[in-house]
Amino acid sequence: MQADTMVMGWWGPLSVLITPFVLLANLSALSGIRRIPEPVTPGWRPPLDPGKPVFRRPAGILALVPLSLLGLVVLAVPLLLLVGMLAGPDSGDGHPTLTAGSCARNDAPWPEQSLRPVGCGSSQAQYRVVDPMDGPCASRDYVADPEYSKDGVTSLCLSALKR
């Protein structure tokens, strides 16, 4: 019955949660049975054949599939939590960082901004990023949202490249 439970005990919604406990209870009962001493006097019948061990039966071998999946989940969840803790929180909200002197491209129509850095020699470059330390941006410049700056509060100027 242990082999049958290992194969067929997983296929119900609640059985997925109950079957591991049933299998552990069966192992506990088996260890209790093994502690019973051999009979001192032979009975009038020969003892029953215990049969093959569970994992040498076809049902026991087939049971390795759901048991392997359960073991994978049990190992994967803590491993993924550990990797998530080691990686730390997300370093931003998904916006790339622009630096003064680099070039950028806007993949959205203005005034929407979907800026991404590109090489200044690239044909995709549309704007040169200028740090507004010397004063306000020029009249023809666009202003990048602050989240694109390194500190997240400074608005950078975007000067159109002449092409």
Secondary structure in CASP SS format (residue, H / E / C, confidence):
PFRMAT SS
TARGET T0000
AUTHOR 0000-0000-0000
METHOD secondary structure of the structure
MODEL  1
M C 1.00
Q H 1.00
A H 1.00
D H 1.00
T H 1.00
M H 1.00
V H 1.00
M H 1.00
G C 1.00
W C 1.00
W C 1.00
G C 1.00
P C 1.00
L C 1.00
S H 1.00
V H 1.00
L H 1.00
I H 1.00
T H 1.00
P H 1.00
F H 1.00
V H 1.00
L H 1.00
L H 1.00
A H 1.00
N H 1.00
L H 1.00
S H 1.00
A H 1.00
L H 1.00
S H 1.00
G H 1.00
I H 1.00
R H 1.00
R C 1.00
I C 1.00
P C 1.00
E C 1.00
P C 1.00
V C 1.00
T C 1.00
P C 1.00
G C 1.00
W C 1.00
R C 1.00
P C 1.00
P C 1.00
L C 1.00
D C 1.00
P C 1.00
G C 1.00
K C 1.00
P C 1.00
V H 1.00
F H 1.00
R H 1.00
R C 1.00
P H 1.00
A H 1.00
G H 1.00
I H 1.00
L H 1.00
A C 1.00
L H 1.00
V H 1.00
P H 1.00
L H 1.00
S H 1.00
L H 1.00
L H 1.00
G H 1.00
L H 1.00
V H 1.00
V H 1.00
L H 1.00
A H 1.00
V H 1.00
P H 1.00
L H 1.00
L H 1.00
L H 1.00
L H 1.00
V H 1.00
G H 1.00
M H 1.00
L H 1.00
A H 1.00
G C 1.00
P C 1.00
D C 1.00
S C 1.00
G C 1.00
D C 1.00
G C 1.00
H C 1.00
P C 1.00
T C 1.00
L C 1.00
T C 1.00
A C 1.00
G C 1.00
S C 1.00
C E 1.00
A E 1.00
R E 1.00
N E 1.00
D C 1.00
A C 1.00
P C 1.00
W C 1.00
P C 1.00
E C 1.00
Q C 1.00
S C 1.00
L E 1.00
R E 1.00
P E 1.00
V E 1.00
G C 1.00
C C 1.00
G C 1.00
S C 1.00
S C 1.00
Q C 1.00
A C 1.00
Q C 1.00
Y E 1.00
R E 1.00
V E 1.00
V E 1.00
D C 1.00
P H 1.00
M H 1.00
D H 1.00
G C 1.00
P C 1.00
C C 1.00
A C 1.00
S C 1.00
R C 1.00
D C 1.00
Y E 1.00
V E 1.00
A C 1.00
D C 1.00
P H 1.00
E H 1.00
Y H 1.00
S C 1.00
K C 1.00
D C 1.00
G C 1.00
V C 1.00
T C 1.00
S C 1.00
L C 1.00
C E 1.00
L E 1.00
S E 1.00
A E 1.00
L C 1.00
K C 1.00
R C 1.00
END
